[in-house]
Amino acid sequence: MDTTTPGGRLVFHVFAALAEFIRELIVSGSRGGLGRRPRSGWRAAHRCHPRDHPGRPR
């Protein structure tokens, strides 16, 4: 892409605007999901290794 021409700069700016738009969609979706977490009763937890609880089925 030749950014020294007006057409090249236009294409560059369109791509940059689309990338910024997509990034904002991802960020807003992530924030929405993180904000919904406490209301739904979700909590972070690590899965234990089976050897730590040999009698517990997975």
PDB file of N, CA, C and O in Angstrom:
ATOM      1  N   MET A   1       0.847  -1.159   0.000  1.00  0.00           N
ATOM      2  CA  MET A   1       0.000   0.000   0.000  1.00  0.00           C
ATOM      3  C   MET A   1       0.900   1.231   0.000  1.00  0.00           C
ATOM      4  O   MET A   1       1.783   1.372   0.847  1.00  0.00           O
ATOM      5  N   ASP A   2       0.668   2.094  -0.937  1.00  0.00           N
ATOM      6  CA  ASP A   2       1.467   3.308  -1.072  1.00  0.00           C
ATOM      7  C   ASP A   2       0.769   4.441  -0.325  1.00  0.00           C
ATOM      8  O   ASP A   2      -0.233   4.973  -0.803  1.00  0.00           O
ATOM      9  N   THR A   3       1.287   4.810   0.836  1.00  0.00           N
ATOM     10  CA  THR A   3       0.644   5.848   1.636  1.00  0.00           C
ATOM     11  C   THR A   3       1.096   7.253   1.247  1.00  0.00           C
ATOM     12  O   THR A   3       0.759   8.224   1.925  1.00  0.00           O
ATOM     13  N   THR A   4       1.850   7.364   0.168  1.00  0.00           N
ATOM     14  CA  THR A   4       2.253   8.693  -0.285  1.00  0.00           C
ATOM     15  C   THR A   4       1.217   9.288  -1.228  1.00  0.00           C
ATOM     16  O   THR A   4       1.285  10.476  -1.543  1.00  0.00           O
ATOM     17  N   THR A   5       0.261   8.486  -1.683  1.00  0.00           N
ATOM     18  CA  THR A   5      -0.791   8.988  -2.571  1.00  0.00           C
ATOM     19  C   THR A   5      -2.068   9.203  -1.771  1.00  0.00           C
ATOM     20  O   THR A   5      -2.253   8.574  -0.729  1.00  0.00           O
ATOM     21  N   PRO A   6      -2.945  10.071  -2.234  1.00  0.00           N
ATOM     22  CA  PRO A   6      -4.203  10.294  -1.523  1.00  0.00           C
ATOM     23  C   PRO A   6      -5.044   9.015  -1.401  1.00  0.00           C
ATOM     24  O   PRO A   6      -5.662   8.775  -0.364  1.00  0.00           O
ATOM     25  N   GLY A   7      -5.064   8.209  -2.442  1.00  0.00           N
ATOM     26  CA  GLY A   7      -5.824   6.964  -2.400  1.00  0.00           C
ATOM     27  C   GLY A   7      -5.262   5.974  -1.386  1.00  0.00           C
ATOM     28  O   GLY A   7      -6.012   5.297  -0.683  1.00  0.00           O
ATOM     29  N   GLY A   8      -3.942   5.896  -1.319  1.00  0.00           N
ATOM     30  CA  GLY A   8      -3.297   5.015  -0.349  1.00  0.00           C
ATOM     31  C   GLY A   8      -3.566   5.450   1.080  1.00  0.00           C
ATOM     32  O   GLY A   8      -3.795   4.618   1.958  1.00  0.00           O
ATOM     33  N   ARG A   9      -3.537   6.770   1.310  1.00  0.00           N
ATOM     34  CA  ARG A   9      -3.834   7.273   2.648  1.00  0.00           C
ATOM     35  C   ARG A   9      -5.287   7.005   3.015  1.00  0.00           C
ATOM     36  O   ARG A   9      -5.585   6.692   4.167  1.00  0.00           O
ATOM     37  N   LEU A  10      -6.197   7.124   2.050  1.00  0.00           N
ATOM     38  CA  LEU A  10      -7.608   6.841   2.307  1.00  0.00           C
ATOM     39  C   LEU A  10      -7.793   5.388   2.718  1.00  0.00           C
ATOM     40  O   LEU A  10      -8.472   5.102   3.704  1.00  0.00           O
ATOM     41  N   VAL A  11      -7.200   4.479   1.978  1.00  0.00           N
ATOM     42  CA  VAL A  11      -7.326   3.052   2.298  1.00  0.00           C
ATOM     43  C   VAL A  11      -6.717   2.773   3.667  1.00  0.00           C
ATOM     44  O   VAL A  11      -7.287   2.017   4.453  1.00  0.00           O
ATOM     45  N   PHE A  12      -5.568   3.372   3.960  1.00  0.00           N
ATOM     46  CA  PHE A  12      -4.933   3.186   5.258  1.00  0.00           C
ATOM     47  C   PHE A  12      -5.842   3.652   6.390  1.00  0.00           C
ATOM     48  O   PHE A  12      -5.974   2.963   7.401  1.00  0.00           O
ATOM     49  N   HIS A  13      -6.465   4.806   6.230  1.00  0.00           N
ATOM     50  CA  HIS A  13      -7.345   5.342   7.269  1.00  0.00           C
ATOM     51  C   HIS A  13      -8.614   4.510   7.421  1.00  0.00           C
ATOM     52  O   HIS A  13      -9.123   4.354   8.531  1.00  0.00           O
ATOM     53  N   VAL A  14      -9.125   3.980   6.325  1.00  0.00           N
ATOM     54  CA  VAL A  14     -10.309   3.116   6.413  1.00  0.00           C
ATOM     55  C   VAL A  14      -9.962   1.845   7.186  1.00  0.00           C
ATOM     56  O   VAL A  14     -10.725   1.427   8.057  1.00  0.00           O
ATOM     57  N   PHE A  15      -8.824   1.227   6.878  1.00  0.00           N
ATOM     58  CA  PHE A  15      -8.412   0.030   7.608  1.00  0.00           C
ATOM     59  C   PHE A  15      -8.203   0.336   9.087  1.00  0.00           C
ATOM     60  O   PHE A  15      -8.607  -0.449   9.946  1.00  0.00           O
ATOM     61  N   ALA A  16      -7.578   1.465   9.390  1.00  0.00           N
ATOM     62  CA  ALA A  16      -7.340   1.838  10.784  1.00  0.00           C
ATOM     63  C   ALA A  16      -8.657   2.066  11.519  1.00  0.00           C
ATOM     64  O   ALA A  16      -8.803   1.669  12.675  1.00  0.00           O
ATOM     65  N   ALA A  17      -9.613   2.703  10.852  1.00  0.00           N
ATOM     66  CA  ALA A  17     -10.912   2.943  11.481  1.00  0.00           C
ATOM     67  C   ALA A  17     -11.647   1.627  11.735  1.00  0.00           C
ATOM     68  O   ALA A  17     -12.272   1.460  12.783  1.00  0.00           O
ATOM     69  N   LEU A  18     -11.579   0.697  10.790  1.00  0.00           N
ATOM     70  CA  LEU A  18     -12.217  -0.605  10.990  1.00  0.00           C
ATOM     71  C   LEU A  18     -11.557  -1.375  12.137  1.00  0.00           C
ATOM     72  O   LEU A  18     -12.248  -2.007  12.935  1.00  0.00           O
ATOM     73  N   ALA A  19     -10.243  -1.325  12.223  1.00  0.00           N
ATOM     74  CA  ALA A  19      -9.542  -2.015  13.303  1.00  0.00           C
ATOM     75  C   ALA A  19      -9.925  -1.422  14.651  1.00  0.00           C
ATOM     76  O   ALA A  19     -10.122  -2.161  15.615  1.00  0.00           O
ATOM     77  N   GLU A  20     -10.034  -0.115  14.733  1.00  0.00           N
ATOM     78  CA  GLU A  20     -10.427   0.533  15.984  1.00  0.00           C
ATOM     79  C   GLU A  20     -11.860   0.170  16.358  1.00  0.00           C
ATOM     80  O   GLU A  20     -12.155  -0.066  17.530  1.00  0.00           O
ATOM     81  N   PHE A  21     -12.747   0.126  15.375  1.00  0.00           N
ATOM     82  CA  PHE A  21     -14.139  -0.239  15.607  1.00  0.00           C
ATOM     83  C   PHE A  21     -14.251  -1.673  16.133  1.00  0.00           C
ATOM     84  O   PHE A  21     -14.975  -1.926  17.096  1.00  0.00           O
ATOM     85  N   ILE A  22     -13.547  -2.594  15.514  1.00  0.00           N
ATOM     86  CA  ILE A  22     -13.592  -4.000  15.944  1.00  0.00           C
ATOM     87  C   ILE A  22     -13.011  -4.141  17.340  1.00  0.00           C
ATOM     88  O   ILE A  22     -13.543  -4.897  18.154  1.00  0.00           O
ATOM     89  N   ARG A  23     -11.935  -3.432  17.631  1.00  0.00           N
ATOM     90  CA  ARG A  23     -11.345  -3.491  18.969  1.00  0.00           C
ATOM     91  C   ARG A  23     -12.336  -2.991  20.009  1.00  0.00           C
ATOM     92  O   ARG A  23     -12.465  -3.595  21.074  1.00  0.00           O
ATOM     93  N   GLU A  24     -13.035  -1.906  19.724  1.00  0.00           N
ATOM     94  CA  GLU A  24     -14.030  -1.386  20.667  1.00  0.00           C
ATOM     95  C   GLU A  24     -15.177  -2.365  20.866  1.00  0.00           C
ATOM     96  O   GLU A  24     -15.698  -2.477  21.976  1.00  0.00           O
ATOM     97  N   LEU A  25     -15.582  -3.074  19.825  1.00  0.00           N
ATOM     98  CA  LEU A  25     -16.625  -4.095  19.984  1.00  0.00           C
ATOM     99  C   LEU A  25     -16.161  -5.203  20.929  1.00  0.00           C
ATOM    100  O   LEU A  25     -16.920  -5.653  21.786  1.00  0.00           O
ATOM    101  N   ILE A  26     -14.923  -5.635  20.768  1.00  0.00           N
ATOM    102  CA  ILE A  26     -14.382  -6.694  21.621  1.00  0.00           C
ATOM    103  C   ILE A  26     -14.297  -6.217  23.063  1.00  0.00           C
ATOM    104  O   ILE A  26     -14.676  -6.945  23.981  1.00  0.00           O
ATOM    105  N   VAL A  27     -13.801  -4.999  23.272  1.00  0.00           N
ATOM    106  CA  VAL A  27     -13.660  -4.462  24.623  1.00  0.00           C
ATOM    107  C   VAL A  27     -15.020  -4.312  25.291  1.00  0.00           C
ATOM    108  O   VAL A  27     -15.174  -4.666  26.460  1.00  0.00           O
ATOM    109  N   SER A  28     -16.001  -3.794  24.571  1.00  0.00           N
ATOM    110  CA  SER A  28     -17.323  -3.606  25.176  1.00  0.00           C
ATOM    111  C   SER A  28     -17.971  -4.948  25.495  1.00  0.00           C
ATOM    112  O   SER A  28     -18.663  -5.068  26.505  1.00  0.00           O
ATOM    113  N   GLY A  29     -17.763  -5.949  24.663  1.00  0.00           N
ATOM    114  CA  GLY A  29     -18.301  -7.270  24.949  1.00  0.00           C
ATOM    115  C   GLY A  29     -17.638  -7.897  26.161  1.00  0.00           C
ATOM    116  O   GLY A  29     -18.298  -8.548  26.971  1.00  0.00           O
ATOM    117  N   SER A  30     -16.338  -7.701  26.284  1.00  0.00           N
ATOM    118  CA  SER A  30     -15.608  -8.240  27.438  1.00  0.00           C
ATOM    119  C   SER A  30     -16.057  -7.564  28.721  1.00  0.00           C
ATOM    120  O   SER A  30     -16.272  -8.228  29.734  1.00  0.00           O
ATOM    121  N   ARG A  31     -16.197  -6.254  28.681  1.00  0.00           N
ATOM    122  CA  ARG A  31     -16.640  -5.532  29.877  1.00  0.00           C
ATOM    123  C   ARG A  31     -18.061  -5.913  30.253  1.00  0.00           C
ATOM    124  O   ARG A  31     -18.385  -6.023  31.435  1.00  0.00           O
ATOM    125  N   GLY A  32     -18.902  -6.113  29.264  1.00  0.00           N
ATOM    126  CA  GLY A  32     -20.276  -6.521  29.550  1.00  0.00           C
ATOM    127  C   GLY A  32     -20.324  -7.874  30.219  1.00  0.00           C
ATOM    128  O   GLY A  32     -21.099  -8.083  31.152  1.00  0.00           O
ATOM    129  N   GLY A  33     -19.501  -8.798  29.749  1.00  0.00           N
ATOM    130  CA  GLY A  33     -19.457 -10.126  30.353  1.00  0.00           C
ATOM    131  C   GLY A  33     -18.882 -10.092  31.753  1.00  0.00           C
ATOM    132  O   GLY A  33     -19.358 -10.802  32.639  1.00  0.00           O
ATOM    133  N   LEU A  34     -17.862  -9.274  31.962  1.00  0.00           N
ATOM    134  CA  LEU A  34     -17.262  -9.182  33.290  1.00  0.00           C
ATOM    135  C   LEU A  34     -18.215  -8.501  34.271  1.00  0.00           C
ATOM    136  O   LEU A  34     -18.218  -8.830  35.457  1.00  0.00           O
ATOM    137  N   GLY A  35     -19.014  -7.566  33.793  1.00  0.00           N
ATOM    138  CA  GLY A  35     -19.976  -6.902  34.660  1.00  0.00           C
ATOM    139  C   GLY A  35     -21.129  -7.810  35.045  1.00  0.00           C
ATOM    140  O   GLY A  35     -21.735  -7.619  36.100  1.00  0.00           O
ATOM    141  N   ARG A  36     -21.444  -8.784  34.222  1.00  0.00           N
ATOM    142  CA  ARG A  36     -22.548  -9.698  34.475  1.00  0.00           C
ATOM    143  C   ARG A  36     -22.158 -10.819  35.441  1.00  0.00           C
ATOM    144  O   ARG A  36     -23.027 -11.469  36.023  1.00  0.00           O
ATOM    145  N   ARG A  37     -20.854 -11.046  35.612  1.00  0.00           N
ATOM    146  CA  ARG A  37     -20.358 -12.146  36.421  1.00  0.00           C
ATOM    147  C   ARG A  37     -20.920 -12.190  37.835  1.00  0.00           C
ATOM    148  O   ARG A  37     -21.481 -13.218  38.215  1.00  0.00           O
ATOM    149  N   PRO A  38     -20.802 -11.130  38.640  1.00  0.00           N
ATOM    150  CA  PRO A  38     -21.252 -11.236  40.027  1.00  0.00           C
ATOM    151  C   PRO A  38     -22.754 -11.491  40.158  1.00  0.00           C
ATOM    152  O   PRO A  38     -23.175 -12.191  41.078  1.00  0.00           O
ATOM    153  N   ARG A  39     -23.557 -10.947  39.271  1.00  0.00           N
ATOM    154  CA  ARG A  39     -25.004 -11.135  39.346  1.00  0.00           C
ATOM    155  C   ARG A  39     -25.407 -12.569  39.047  1.00  0.00           C
ATOM    156  O   ARG A  39     -26.427 -13.043  39.549  1.00  0.00           O
ATOM    157  N   SER A  40     -24.621 -13.264  38.236  1.00  0.00           N
ATOM    158  CA  SER A  40     -25.000 -14.620  37.854  1.00  0.00           C
ATOM    159  C   SER A  40     -24.460 -15.672  38.825  1.00  0.00           C
ATOM    160  O   SER A  40     -24.703 -16.864  38.639  1.00  0.00           O
ATOM    161  N   GLY A  41     -23.737 -15.248  39.850  1.00  0.00           N
ATOM    162  CA  GLY A  41     -23.207 -16.182  40.824  1.00  0.00           C
ATOM    163  C   GLY A  41     -21.915 -16.839  40.399  1.00  0.00           C
ATOM    164  O   GLY A  41     -21.437 -17.746  41.081  1.00  0.00           O
ATOM    165  N   TRP A  42     -21.337 -16.411  39.301  1.00  0.00           N
ATOM    166  CA  TRP A  42     -20.090 -16.989  38.808  1.00  0.00           C
ATOM    167  C   TRP A  42     -18.955 -16.519  39.687  1.00  0.00           C
ATOM    168  O   TRP A  42     -18.929 -15.363  40.108  1.00  0.00           O
ATOM    169  N   ARG A  43     -18.009 -17.412  39.972  1.00  0.00           N
ATOM    170  CA  ARG A  43     -16.806 -17.010  40.688  1.00  0.00           C
ATOM    171  C   ARG A  43     -15.614 -17.736  40.093  1.00  0.00           C
ATOM    172  O   ARG A  43     -15.735 -18.853  39.590  1.00  0.00           O
ATOM    173  N   ALA A  44     -14.489 -17.101  40.158  1.00  0.00           N
ATOM    174  CA  ALA A  44     -13.274 -17.687  39.586  1.00  0.00           C
ATOM    175  C   ALA A  44     -12.791 -18.818  40.473  1.00  0.00           C
ATOM    176  O   ALA A  44     -12.774 -18.691  41.697  1.00  0.00           O
ATOM    177  N   ALA A  45     -12.405 -19.904  39.868  1.00  0.00           N
ATOM    178  CA  ALA A  45     -11.861 -21.032  40.610  1.00  0.00           C
ATOM    179  C   ALA A  45     -10.944 -21.818  39.688  1.00  0.00           C
ATOM    180  O   ALA A  45     -11.174 -21.898  38.481  1.00  0.00           O
ATOM    181  N   HIS A  46      -9.918 -22.389  40.263  1.00  0.00           N
ATOM    182  CA  HIS A  46      -9.005 -23.234  39.503  1.00  0.00           C
ATOM    183  C   HIS A  46      -9.476 -24.676  39.606  1.00  0.00           C
ATOM    184  O   HIS A  46      -9.898 -25.123  40.672  1.00  0.00           O
ATOM    185  N   ARG A  47      -9.404 -25.382  38.525  1.00  0.00           N
ATOM    186  CA  ARG A  47      -9.732 -26.807  38.577  1.00  0.00           C
ATOM    187  C   ARG A  47      -8.593 -27.541  39.255  1.00  0.00           C
ATOM    188  O   ARG A  47      -7.421 -27.311  38.956  1.00  0.00           O
ATOM    189  N   CYS A  48      -8.945 -28.416  40.162  1.00  0.00           N
ATOM    190  CA  CYS A  48      -7.938 -29.188  40.879  1.00  0.00           C
ATOM    191  C   CYS A  48      -7.474 -30.360  40.029  1.00  0.00           C
ATOM    192  O   CYS A  48      -8.201 -30.869  39.176  1.00  0.00           O
ATOM    193  N   HIS A  49      -6.269 -30.757  40.284  1.00  0.00           N
ATOM    194  CA  HIS A  49      -5.731 -31.927  39.600  1.00  0.00           C
ATOM    195  C   HIS A  49      -6.344 -33.173  40.230  1.00  0.00           C
ATOM    196  O   HIS A  49      -6.524 -33.205  41.447  1.00  0.00           O
ATOM    197  N   PRO A  50      -6.671 -34.207  39.441  1.00  0.00           N
ATOM    198  CA  PRO A  50      -7.301 -35.412  39.991  1.00  0.00           C
ATOM    199  C   PRO A  50      -6.504 -36.075  41.110  1.00  0.00           C
ATOM    200  O   PRO A  50      -7.094 -36.699  41.992  1.00  0.00           O
ATOM    201  N   ARG A  51      -5.186 -35.956  41.094  1.00  0.00           N
ATOM    202  CA  ARG A  51      -4.402 -36.601  42.150  1.00  0.00           C
ATOM    203  C   ARG A  51      -4.617 -35.909  43.519  1.00  0.00           C
ATOM    204  O   ARG A  51      -4.356 -36.507  44.563  1.00  0.00           O
ATOM    205  N   ASP A  52      -5.084 -34.670  43.505  1.00  0.00           N
ATOM    206  CA  ASP A  52      -5.350 -33.967  44.752  1.00  0.00           C
ATOM    207  C   ASP A  52      -6.620 -34.492  45.430  1.00  0.00           C
ATOM    208  O   ASP A  52      -6.751 -34.394  46.650  1.00  0.00           O
ATOM    209  N   HIS A  53      -7.541 -35.039  44.662  1.00  0.00           N
ATOM    210  CA  HIS A  53      -8.796 -35.560  45.179  1.00  0.00           C
ATOM    211  C   HIS A  53      -9.044 -36.922  44.528  1.00  0.00           C
ATOM    212  O   HIS A  53      -9.861 -37.013  43.612  1.00  0.00           O
ATOM    213  N   PRO A  54      -8.363 -37.982  44.973  1.00  0.00           N
ATOM    214  CA  PRO A  54      -8.442 -39.269  44.274  1.00  0.00           C
ATOM    215  C   PRO A  54      -9.847 -39.895  44.293  1.00  0.00           C
ATOM    216  O   PRO A  54     -10.189 -40.621  43.358  1.00  0.00           O
ATOM    217  N   GLY A  55     -10.664 -39.645  45.311  1.00  0.00           N
ATOM    218  CA  GLY A  55     -11.974 -40.264  45.374  1.00  0.00           C
ATOM    219  C   GLY A  55     -13.066 -39.466  44.687  1.00  0.00           C
ATOM    220  O   GLY A  55     -14.206 -39.921  44.596  1.00  0.00           O
ATOM    221  N   ARG A  56     -12.732 -38.299  44.211  1.00  0.00           N
ATOM    222  CA  ARG A  56     -13.746 -37.417  43.616  1.00  0.00           C
ATOM    223  C   ARG A  56     -13.805 -37.617  42.106  1.00  0.00           C
ATOM    224  O   ARG A  56     -12.791 -37.457  41.426  1.00  0.00           O
ATOM    225  N   PRO A  57     -14.977 -37.966  41.569  1.00  0.00           N
ATOM    226  CA  PRO A  57     -15.067 -38.122  40.102  1.00  0.00           C
ATOM    227  C   PRO A  57     -14.997 -36.779  39.406  1.00  0.00           C
ATOM    228  O   PRO A  57     -15.386 -35.756  39.968  1.00  0.00           O
ATOM    229  N   ARG A  58     -14.499 -36.788  38.178  1.00  0.00           N
ATOM    230  CA  ARG A  58     -14.399 -35.554  37.391  1.00  0.00           C
ATOM    231  C   ARG A  58     -15.631 -35.347  36.578  1.00  0.00           C
ATOM    232  O   ARG A  58     -15.732 -34.360  35.850  1.00  0.00           O
TER     233      ARG A  58
END
